[in-house]
Amino acid sequence: MAKIDQQIEELFNAKAHLGHKKNRVHPKAKKYIYTFENGVSIIDLAQTLALLEKAKQFIRDLKKNNKTLVFVATKKIAADFVKKSCEENNLSFITTKWPAGFLTNFEMISKNIKKLNTMKKEKETGGFNQYVKHEQVKLTKELNKLEKFYGGITNLNKIPDALFIIDLKKEKNAVSEARKMQVSTIAITDTNVDPELVDYPIPGNDDSLSSIEYFVKDIIAAWTTAEK
């Protein structure tokens, strides 16, 4: 019990309990609201913790079964932290813009990933040097553009098995494609979204960096400590 109390206190300190104003609350999110304070929804952190544990178990099972996970966080407040955390833990991520057709037309996306990997290798081995200066500049520009959009998913050779999403409204295209392709979804679900859109909702504040950091760290820890 003491551990649960401590975790709830940590979530509270991270501002994970702060939802949206009453007039912006999604009807299906109401079941996760503890109360309203000054017109602002307060998320029931006991439910958050229980659903977070459920999501973490799913993450551990993914890792144990050699499945793939991609973090999706193109929201400005979250992008840098998610990119840095994923790079440090060798996890795939999308933090610039959701590539249209990433799941529904992976074959096309795969060609761009292969092109990026080929160009990176060519540049590293001095292959660009055979071209004249203006061609080198052009190639470098193309490489940088590919890196910007696909740099976080260069290890993928097939559709990922699951997505961890921050902000369902911002990532509505990712949610839509995942549902269409039956790719599992885990997400921080604030009180302004329908939590039933994802397989593993984690009720929490997706507008505060401290809250986002808490959830991302916890999900990554579940992945990295899972036994294969």
C-alpha positions in Angstrom: 0.0 0.0 0.0 2.8 2.4 0.9 4.4 1.8 -2.6 1.0 2.7 -4.3 0.7 5.8 -2.1 4.2 6.8 -3.1 3.6 6.3 -6.8 0.3 8.3 -6.6 2.3 11.1 -4.9 4.9 11.0 -7.6 2.2 11.3 -10.3 0.6 14.2 -8.4 3.9 16.0 -8.1 4.4 15.5 -11.9 1.0 17.2 -12.4 -0.4 14.1 -14.0 -3.8 14.7 -12.3 -4.6 18.0 -14.0 -7.1 17.5 -16.8 -9.1 20.0 -19.0 -11.8 22.4 -18.1 -15.3 21.0 -17.7 -16.6 22.2 -21.1 -13.8 20.4 -22.9 -14.2 17.0 -21.2 -14.9 14.1 -23.5 -18.0 12.1 -22.2 -16.1 8.9 -22.3 -13.2 10.3 -20.2 -15.6 11.1 -17.3 -15.1 7.7 -15.7 -11.5 8.6 -15.0 -12.3 12.0 -13.3 -12.1 12.1 -9.5 -13.6 15.6 -9.2 -13.6 19.2 -10.5 -11.7 22.0 -8.9 -12.4 25.6 -10.1 -13.9 24.1 -13.2 -10.9 22.0 -14.0 -11.1 18.2 -14.2 -8.9 16.3 -11.7 -7.9 12.8 -12.9 -8.3 9.9 -10.5 -4.7 8.9 -10.1 -5.6 5.5 -8.5 -7.1 4.6 -11.8 -4.2 6.1 -13.7 -1.7 3.9 -11.7 -3.8 0.7 -12.3 -4.0 1.3 -16.1 -0.3 2.4 -16.2 0.6 -1.0 -14.7 -1.5 -2.8 -17.2 0.2 -0.9 -20.1 3.6 -1.6 -18.6 2.9 -5.3 -18.5 1.8 -5.2 -22.2 5.1 -3.4 -22.9 7.1 -6.1 -21.1 5.3 -8.8 -23.1 6.1 -7.0 -26.3 9.8 -6.9 -25.5 9.8 -10.6 -24.3 8.2 -11.7 -27.6 10.7 -9.7 -29.8 8.0 -7.3 -30.9 8.5 -3.7 -32.1 7.4 -0.5 -30.4 7.4 3.1 -31.8 7.0 6.2 -29.7 4.9 8.9 -31.4 5.3 12.4 -30.0 5.2 15.3 -32.6 3.8 17.7 -30.0 6.4 20.5 -29.4 6.5 20.2 -25.6 7.2 16.4 -25.8 9.3 15.9 -29.0 12.8 16.7 -27.7 12.5 14.7 -24.5 11.0 11.7 -26.3 13.7 11.8 -29.1 16.5 12.0 -26.6 15.1 9.2 -24.4 14.5 6.9 -27.3 17.9 7.5 -28.8 19.5 6.7 -25.4 17.6 3.4 -25.2 17.7 2.4 -28.9 14.0 2.7 -29.3 12.2 3.8 -32.5 10.4 7.2 -32.6 8.5 9.7 -34.7 8.9 13.2 -33.3 8.8 15.5 -36.3 5.7 14.7 -38.3 3.6 11.5 -38.7 4.6 10.1 -42.1 1.3 9.7 -44.0 0.8 6.0 -44.7 3.4 4.9 -42.2 1.1 1.9 -41.3 -1.3 1.8 -44.2 1.4 2.1 -46.9 4.5 0.8 -45.1 6.0 -0.4 -48.4 6.4 3.2 -49.6 7.7 4.3 -46.2 10.1 1.4 -46.2 11.6 2.6 -49.5 12.4 6.0 -47.9 13.9 4.3 -44.9 16.1 2.1 -47.1 17.1 5.2 -49.1 18.1 7.0 -45.9 20.2 4.1 -44.7 21.9 3.8 -48.1 22.7 7.5 -48.3 24.0 7.6 -44.7 26.3 4.7 -45.4 27.5 6.3 -48.6 28.3 9.6 -46.9 30.1 7.9 -44.0 32.3 5.9 -46.4 33.2 9.0 -48.4 30.9 8.2 -51.3 29.7 11.8 -51.6 33.2 12.9 -52.5 33.0 11.6 -56.0 30.4 14.3 -56.8 31.1 17.9 -57.6 30.4 20.5 -54.9 26.9 21.5 -55.8 25.8 17.9 -56.2 27.2 17.1 -52.7 25.2 20.0 -51.3 22.1 18.7 -53.0 22.7 15.2 -51.7 23.3 16.4 -48.2 20.1 18.4 -48.2 18.2 15.3 -49.3 19.9 13.2 -46.6 19.0 15.8 -43.9 15.4 15.9 -45.0 15.1 12.1 -44.9 16.9 12.1 -41.5 14.4 14.6 -40.2 11.4 12.5 -41.0 12.7 8.9 -40.9 15.8 9.1 -38.6 14.0 7.6 -35.7 12.6 4.6 -37.5 15.7 3.4 -39.5 15.7 0.0 -37.7 12.2 -0.9 -38.8 11.9 -3.5 -41.6 8.2 -4.2 -41.0 5.1 -2.5 -39.6 5.6 -2.0 -35.9 3.6 -4.1 -33.5 2.6 -1.2 -31.2 2.6 2.6 -30.9 3.0 4.6 -27.7 1.2 7.9 -28.4 1.3 11.3 -26.6 -1.7 13.4 -27.4 -4.5 11.6 -29.3 -5.8 14.8 -30.8 -2.5 15.8 -32.2 -1.8 12.2 -33.4 -5.2 11.5 -34.8 -3.7 10.2 -38.1 -1.5 7.7 -36.2 -4.5 6.5 -34.2 -6.6 6.2 -37.3 -4.0 4.2 -39.2 -3.3 2.0 -36.2 -7.0 1.1 -35.8 -7.2 0.3 -39.5 -4.1 -1.9 -39.5 -4.9 -3.4 -36.0 -1.6 -2.2 -34.6 -1.8 -2.1 -30.7 -1.9 1.4 -29.1 -0.8 2.7 -25.7 -1.4 6.3 -25.0 -1.6 9.0 -22.3 -5.3 10.0 -22.5 -6.1 13.4 -21.2 -9.7 14.3 -20.3 -10.4 16.0 -23.7 -10.2 12.7 -25.7 -12.0 9.4 -26.1 -9.9 6.8 -24.2 -11.6 4.0 -26.0 -9.8 4.9 -29.2 -6.7 3.1 -27.9 -6.0 -0.4 -26.5 -4.2 0.7 -23.4 -5.3 4.2 -22.2 -3.3 5.8 -19.4 -5.5 8.7 -18.0 -3.1 11.6 -17.5 -2.1 15.1 -18.3 -0.5 15.3 -21.8 0.1 19.1 -21.7 2.7 19.2 -18.9 6.3 18.2 -19.6 6.7 16.8 -16.1 3.7 14.6 -16.6 4.9 13.5 -20.0 8.4 12.8 -18.7 7.0 10.6 -15.9 5.0 8.4 -18.2 7.7 8.1 -20.9 10.4 7.2 -18.3 8.1 4.6 -16.8 7.2 3.0 -20.1 10.8 3.0 -21.3 11.9 1.4 -18.0 9.3 -1.3 -18.5 10.7 -2.0 -21.9 14.4 -1.9 -21.0 14.0 -4.1 -17.8 11.9 -6.8 -19.4 13.6 -10.1 -19.9 13.7 -11.5 -23.4 
